[in-house]
Amino acid sequence: MKAAFHTLGCKVNQYDTEAMLESFERAGYEIVPFSEEADVYLINTCTVTGTGDQKSLKLMRRVAREHPSAGIIAAGCLAQREAQALLQMDNVRLVIGVQRRGEVVSLYEQALSSGQPINAVAPLKGASFESLFVTRHEGKTRATMKIQEGCDRYCSYCIIPSVRGPVRSMAVEDVSAEARRLRQAGYQEIVVTGIHLGSYGRGTGEKLIDAIRAVHDTGVRVRIGSLEPVTVTEEFAVALSEMPNLMRQFHLSMQSGCDAVLRRMHRRYTSAEYFTALETLRRHMPDCAVTTDVIAGFPGETEEEHRATMAFVEKCAFARIHVFPYSRRSGTVADKMENQVPEEIKHRRTRELIELGNRLEESFVKSIEGTVQTVLFERSDGNCAEGYTQHYVRVCAPAAAGSLVQVWISRTDGCVALGEPYHPDGR
């Protein structure tokens, strides 16, 4: 029996997919690329935007059309939200949301033996953290570790609290154990992630900084997923700065640089508080790269508010920004707001922010020209390999995939740095 997997959406989804992939592998299934013929196709869906919905549904229809004898498993956030609708789609044998992923093989085989599709979506109320220990990440030198699940922030635009459920966390001792397993499996870098990392440890007394330190103490390079500005205190930034293997790239979630828009979004900080958090990181780690995400065209956003966000983004001098046009989500506060921004204006503002982001990214990449950077190379094509610096700048240089190499950055090409292996002795 052959199984194929495809992930849409965030790093948390990627982690969940890897865990389910390993479950099928342990059960004796042969894992094949998603483009190849398989007996079962697992699609880990995304519903954070309308685009995520569309991509998930389109992919499921394509698999049913191109592989009519194969079974389909719909997993993840869209599955949690629209289980009954997905269950009616061609070839869908199992719908499993954001829990019971550890049972995915037995549930799928139960559906096959009974001849009836199964809705295995479980209620979210009172859910506990589901430990899905992953021992390897297919074809990667970098592993993702999910240490936190759920969110209770209820930002006015976001559907995630209703599909991911309450805040729950992996115990620090389990974080340490999984990090050691990944280190032993040969991974040189671990990305610590969650749905809302700043909520890690709520109700348990454990702290996010302790979980990060537990991963760092295994000796791997460590990256942190998205942080909220309120998480970045002086104490937190000092503790991070004392970890030599912590990569100096921080994704500090923003969404808007205009206070009026932030209030309508139900974000729990002002632009001034955001800037203080950013400056705190830079004060303790002057060489760090700060990246962010921005929503363009939120309901009621005026041209003046859009320009305020543009100006704030430029002031912050981000290393990279991810820009998303606002996407209406049924069941959210923002969906019912008046003054929805017309699509053409929304997409024009998106383009303007992307252009600004590209300029800022090129400027940041240019700033490392003439320096020596330690690069973890992930893939190689003949004499040139591609990898990332600690700032998550993409580098092309002669190297072997999987190697950790010091590289002299000789020049840049847009958002890519180019260089040669650096030898201190000149050889």
N, C-alpha and C positions, 0 to 999 in steps of 0.2 A: 504494500500500500504506500502511495506517495502523497505527501502533504506539502502545500505551498502557502506562503504567508505574505500579506501586504499590510503596511501600516500607513494610515493617514493621520496627520496632526502632530502632536507634541512629543517631546522626549519621554514623557510618562507613558504615552501609548507605545512608543518604541520598546520601552522596558517591558511592558505587559506582553507585547507580542513575543519578545525573546523568551519570556517565561513559558508561554504557551507552546512555542516551538520546541523547547526542551522537553515539555510533557509528551508531545507526540513522538519525539525522538526516543525517549525512554520506553515508550510503548511499542517501539519497533518500526515506526513509520520512517520511510526514506524522505528526507527533506530536499525538495527541488526548488529551483527558481520559480517565481510566480509566472514567468512567461512560458514555462514548460507544462506538459501534460501532467495532471495530478488527479488523485482520487478525491481529494478534499482541498478546498481553498478557504483559508481563514482570512477575513478582511476585518481589520481592527479600525472601526469607523471613527469619524470626528464630526461634531455638531457645533463647534464653537462659532462658526459662521454659516451663512447659507451656502457658500462655496464648498465648505466641508461636507454638508449634506449632499449636495449635487454630485461631488466627486465620489462619495461613498456609494450612492445609489447607482450612478453610471457604471462604476466598476463591478458592482454585483450583477447588473444586467448583462454586462459584457461577458463576464465569466459564465453565466447561465447560457448565453447564446453560443459562445465558442467552445464550451465544455459541457454539453447537455447531459452527460452521464455522471458528472462529478457532483459531489455535495458541497454546499456552501455553509460556512459558519459566519454569522454576523456578530461581531463583538464590539465592545467599547461604548462610547458616549451616545452615538445615534441609536445604537441597539438598546441602550438603557431608556432612551427617551421615546422610541417608536417601535417597541418590540412587536406589537400586534401587526403593524403595517409591514414590517420586514418579514415576518413569518409567512405572509401571503405571497411573497415573491418567489419566482421560479427557482427551484433547486435548493432553497434554504432549508437546511435540516435542523439547525440549532441557532437560537438567538441567545447570546449571553452578554450581560452588560458589563459593569465594573466590579463585579464580585463573582465568586465561584470559578475564577479562571483556572484554579488548580484542579478542578473537576472536568475540564473541557474535553479530555479524551473519553472519559467514561460516559459523559453526557451525550457526546456525539455518537458513540457506538450504541448507546441505548436508543437513540433516535433511529439509527439505521436498522437495528434489530426489530424495533416495534413498527417500523414503516410509517411513523408519525413524527412530524417536526416537533421540537421541544422548545418551549419558552422557558429559559432558565434565568430570566432576569429577576433578581431578588430585591425586596424592598430595601431602601437605603437607611431608614430610620433605625438607629441603634447599631449600625454596621461597625465592625471592628476592623483593624488593619489586617489585610490579607497578605501574609508573607509569601512572596513569589520569588524565592531565591534563584538567581540566575548565575550560572557558573561560566558562561561564555557568551560572547556577542558575535554573531555571524559575520566573518570577514572584516573585523574591525580591530584596531589597536587601542581604541578608547571604549570604555564600558560606561553605561548609564546605570545608576543605582537610585531607585525610587525609595525614599525614606519617609514620605508623607503623602497622605491621600485626603481628598475632600477640601471644601472651602465653605466658610460661613460669612463671607464679606458682602455678598449680594450687591455687587456693583450694578447700577441700573441697566447696563447693556448686556450683562453676562448671564448665560444659561447654565454655566458650569456647576454652581451649588446644587441645582436640582438634578443634575445627572451624575455628579461625583459624590454627593452626599456629605455627611458631617466630617469634621476634622478628626483624623486618626493618624498615628505615627508608629514607625518601626522603633523598637527599643534600641537604645545605644549599643547594648551588648550584641544585638543582632546585626546592627550596622557594622560593627567591628568585625563580626564573623564573616559577613558577606564580602566585605572589603578584602579580608585576608584570602578568601577563596578566589576572588578575581585576581588578586596579586599573584597567587600561586599558579593561576591559569595563564599568566604571562602578560596581563594587561598593564600598561605603563601609565594609564591615565583613567581616572574615574570622574564622571560627572554626577554630582549629588543633586538630585532633583525631586520635585513634588508638585502637587497642584497649587499649594500655597505654602511655600517653604517657611515663611515667617511664622506660621502657626504650629510649626513642629514642636512636639512635646507638650502641647496644651492638655492639661488634665493629668499629666504624668510627672511633672516636676523636672523633666529632662529639658535641656536647652539645645537649640540648633548648633551653637558653637561647639558643644561637646560632641555632637554627631559628626560635624565636619572634622574635628580634631581626631576622632576615632578612625576616620578614613585616612587622614593625613599621616597618622602614626604608622600606617602599614608601609610607608615609603613610596607610594605612587604619587604621580602628579594629580592634583585635585582641582576640579572646576566646580563652581557653584551655579546652580540654575537661577531662575529669576528671583530677585529680592524686592521687597517693598521698601520704600524710603524709611518708614518707621522702624524697620529692623536695624538700620545702620546707625547705631549709637557709637559714642566714643569708645566704650568698652569693647563692643563688637569689632570695630575697625582695628583697634590695637591688637586684639587677639588674632585677627586674620593676618595682620602685618608680621606677626611673629612666626608664621608658618612658611618656611622657605619653599616648600613644594606646592604651595597654593598658587595657582595661576592667577596672574594679575589682570583678569578680565571679569568685570561684574556687569550683569544685566540688571539694571535698576528700572523697574517698571514705572512708566510715567503716564501714558495715554493722552495727556494734553498738557500744554504749558500755560493754559489760561485758567485762572481760579474759578471763574463763573462756570466754565465747562466742567471742571473737576467737581464742583458742587453738584451739578446736574448728574454727573456720572456716579455720585455717591462714593467718590474716592476720599480717603481719610487723611488727606494732607493738602497743603497749599503748594504753589510753585516755589515759594520761599523755603518751605520746609524740605521740599525735594532738593533744591539747590544746596542746602546745608548738608544733607546726606551725601550728595555727590562730592562736595568739597571735603567732607570728613574722610571719605575714601581716598581722595587724592592727597590730602595732607599726610596721611600715614603711609600711603603707597604712591609716591609721586609719579611712578612710571606706569600706573595702571590704565587700562582701557575701560571706559564705561560705555555700554550699549543700552539701548532702550527700545520701547515700542510706542507707537503713536496711532491713535484712531482719528481718521479724517472724516469730517462731515457728520459729527454727532448731532442728534436732534437739537435744533435751535442755534447751532453754531453760526455766528455771523461772520462776515468777511473780516471784521476787526478782531474777533476772537481767533480766527484762523491765523491772521498775521501775528497775533500775540504768541501763538504756539510756534510759528516759524522763527520769530525772534528769540524765543526762549531756547529752542533747539540749537540755534546758532551760538547763543551765549554759553550753553553747556558744552559745546565742542565735543559731541559724542564721537566715538570711534566708529559707530555704526548705528543706524536706526532701522527698525522694521515698521513699515507703514501698512495699515489696513484701512480700507474704507469701512465706515460703520455699516454693520449688517444687522437688520432687524431680526430679533429672535422672539417668537411668540412665547408669552409667559414671563417676559421681563418688563420692568417699569418703563424702560426707554421705548419699548414698542408702542406704548400708549401715549407717548409724549406728542404734543403738537409741534408744528414747524419742523417736520421731517425735511431734511435737506435734499433737494432734487439730485437725481443720480449724476447728471452731467456736472453739477457743481462739486459734488462729493468726489468724483473721479478726477476732476481738474485739481482739486486740493491735494488729493493723493499723489498725483504726478509731481506737483510742486514740492511736496515734502520728500518724495523719493529723490528728486534732483538735488535738493539740499543735502539729504543724507549721503548721496554719492559723493558730493564735493567734500563733505566732512570726512568720509571714510578714506578717500584718496589722500586727503591732507594728513590723516593719522598714519596711513601706511607710509607716506613719504617721510614722516618723522623718524622712522626706524632705518632709513637709508644710511649706510655707513656704520652701522652697529653690528655687533655679533649677537645672534639670537639662537637659543636652543629650540630646535624644531623636532617635533614628533611626526615622522613621515608615515602616511597612511596607505598610499598607493604609489606604484612605480610604473612608468611606461618607458622602457628602454633606459636611456641615460638620464632621464629627468623624473624626479619624484615630487609628489605634492604632499605637504603637511602643514602644520599650524604652529605658530609661536605661542608663548604663554598668553599673548594678547589676542589670540585667535585671528591673527593675520595669516592669510594663505601665502605659502612660500613654495616656489618651484626651484629645485636645485638637484644636482646629481647626488643620489643617495639610494639606499635600499629601503623598500617598504618595511615598516616596523622598526626602523632604526631611530634612535634619538641622537641628533647630530647638531654640533655647533656650526652655524652658517653665517658667513659674512654677507650681509645684504648689500649688494653692489648697486642695484638700481630697482626702480619700481615701474610697473606698467598698470596704471589705473589703480585697482584695489588689490593687485597681486605683487608680492615682493619676489625678486629674483636674486640668486646668490650662488656662492660656492662654499663647499665645506671649509671650515676655518681650522687652521693648524697653527697653534701658538708658536711652535718652533720653526715655522716657515716652510715646512716640508709639504 
